[in-house]
Amino acid sequence: MSEQTTTPTVEGTAPDGDVLVEARGIKVHFPIKRGVIFDKTIGHVYAVDGVDLKIRRGETYGLVGESGCGKSTLGRAILKLEPPTDGSVIFDGIDIATLEGEELRRKRQDIQMVFQDPLSSLDPRQSVESLLFEGMKAHGIAKNAKEARPRLVELLEAVGLPEAALAKYPHEFSGGQRQRIGIARALSVNPKLIVADEPVSALDVSVQAQVINLLEDLQEEFGLTYLVVAHDLAVVRHISDRIGVMYLGALVEEAEADDLYAAPLHPYTRALMSAVPVPDPVIEDRREQILLTGDLPSPSNPPTGCRFHTRCPWRQETKCETERPVLRVPEIAGVNPSQRVACHWTEQIASGEIERHAVTATATEAGDLDTGPDSLMGPASISEAL
Amino acid sequence: MTSTSTSPSTHPHGRTGSSEPLLSVRDLRVTFQRQGQEPFEAVQGVSFDVHPGQTVGLVGESGCGKSVTSLAIMGLLPARGNRVSGTVSYDGTDLLTLSDQQMRDKRGKDIAMVFQDPLSSLNPVIPIGLQVTEVLERHRGMSRKAATPVARDLLDRVGIPDPDRRLTDYPHQLSGGMRQRALIAIALACQPRLLIADEPTTALDVTIQAQILALLKELVQDTGTALVMITHDLGVVAGLCDEVNVLYGGRIVERGERHELFAQPRHPYTHGLLASIPRLDAPRGQRLTPIPGSVADNLPWTHACAFAPRCSQPIEVCTRVMPELVPHEGRPLRCHNPVEESR
């Protein structure tokens, strides 16, 4: 790996050896266009709207949230697969957001991705050998397949597949095995960071555990850093060291995995935690659920102030509707200072000063854009964009 | 619906044993026959009972035959290329012997179904209201005019805000959770005595899933409807079902009351499933114990235990003789070498 001398380094971040990735004020806005002849931009989907996060070397950072919260888009923005509208991503001291063309291509060797659906992310016409060799060739790790062979066998062994798999094609494998191939491909170029977008959600539960264990083993063996994006809180809590909870394009809470489970502070995190079913009837029977009313508001027209205020059971008359809360360390005794919450009333809710109250559901439309009286074409394209 | 509610401390317990079963499935078999291919038996002799007011779960992974079982009960498998045998007696009538016309009268009226993907089970070009009144007109002989307020109340009942406006909305105008509610409203229109829900929350986010599960629980409690819950999610089963059937390779391998089943899973498959799921409340750093292999490794049930190649404790007889579903410590179990320790 040759370090690019021309790449711009960002002052002040390079010496911080502990942090591998730092995202600052990331925004990804997708334009909503209308018109047959003239493409007029009539609004934006605010998929990611101002996220700061740091991922330390060697840790697993989990991003959770429900569909449409922008977690996948954020993951892709960090790889610059989705160019951020605003903000910077500093990877190992270099601002990726400013990289272009060949420099960016080279940098991508360090950041690889594992996708949710291995069947659609692996070319059905390529053998496993060719799939794995492609990236190595592109990054100059091996010149020809023969030279790469020992490395390929090693990779397959690392992900628990036999050498004979090299000559096979993706359709000849089961879902779990395909995901192993996807992981081997990501590993083939010796990345530093792997962004895994819902790596196990397409798999059956018995196979899920195999892949989760594999990811953990590989991290230890190769000293990898993971950014895991998933909707399943139990999976994320299991593999992550730190977790960021997203709601409508922004982080609402960030904490060590254990702290987040022991004491979720943000009202949304509390509701989310209480909604996850636990395979234990004894716990299920005495569990207190916080049922949220209504659905996620449209990210093209997010609520003012705190974005969760329309569904929040702890909502207050002041501040919530008008002021957007920032991620901050709450002033609560005993709370780990690494836990950050974006809520105006965290302290009062934690002390019991503010109590939970009923919320009336308001009707939300799927793909509701509210940009004009006449409805827009194709909500499908918007959900695709998310 | 109120926004915040606590889950009921008392769980609706099924009246098992005492009353006559509402639905009694015996030795149900479904074989797919495709030209030029070996016939494939997706369901291989499934038997279970559902009593009024009871919630029965069918749990298993993809390909275990749980959905095919439900489609066979509803008579929704196309006659061509499929062979269905056994008996499905509903209130004394064998549904498998009914003509298509007779079955159409039963479906929607006595037995209703909620599917996984509401967008593909709702008609995209007909307003929601009309899809609800359609059922009322067809089965209860109501006029459109008389049915509309009933439809409105149904939408209100399942927690759809602003139901008057929603009557004229099309499915694409509703969110995923609202569509699933609309589908439940349609299923409930004729006050069916049996509701079959096939993965009703799998496509939904957890907070919306919690809403839908709470709704189903409430319905069972209030109306005494029997519910058959088909799911792969053991967490959903733990909170909802009175009795749980675990399916593997087209056969029931273990059955039990939920507390007993989760506390002492006797089949290595059930045991393995529970050990392989990451739990939100488990101490961190604990490694998961996966079930090795995949369903592709299964042996044929005819002369072995299908699960034997993936089993944690197989014995010699497992690869020779099919275990029968027989009572083991009072619970039906299909295993030669049951797991003895508790979880």
Interface residues (C-beta under 8 A of the other chain):
Chain A: E66 S67 S174 G175 G176 Q177 D204 V205 S206 V207 Q208 A209 Q210 I212 N213 E216 H231 L233 A234 V235 R237 H238 I239 A257 D258 Y261 A271 L272 M273 S274 A275 V276 P277 V278 P279 D280 P281 V282 I283 E284 D285 R286 R287 E288 Q289 I290 L291 L292 T293 G294 D295 L296 P313 R356 H357 A358 V359 T360 A361 T362 A363 T364 E365 A366 G367 P379
Chain B: M1 T2 S3 T4 S5 T6 S7 S9 H11 E61 S62 G159 P161 D162 R165 R166 H172 Q173 L174 S175 G176 G177 M178 D205 V206 T207 I208 Q209 A210 Q211 L213 A214 H232 D233 L234 G235 V236 V237 A238 G239 R258 H259 F262 A263 G272 L273 L274 S276 I277 P278 R279 L280 D281 A282 R284 R287 L288 T289 P290 I291 P292 S294 V295 A296 R310
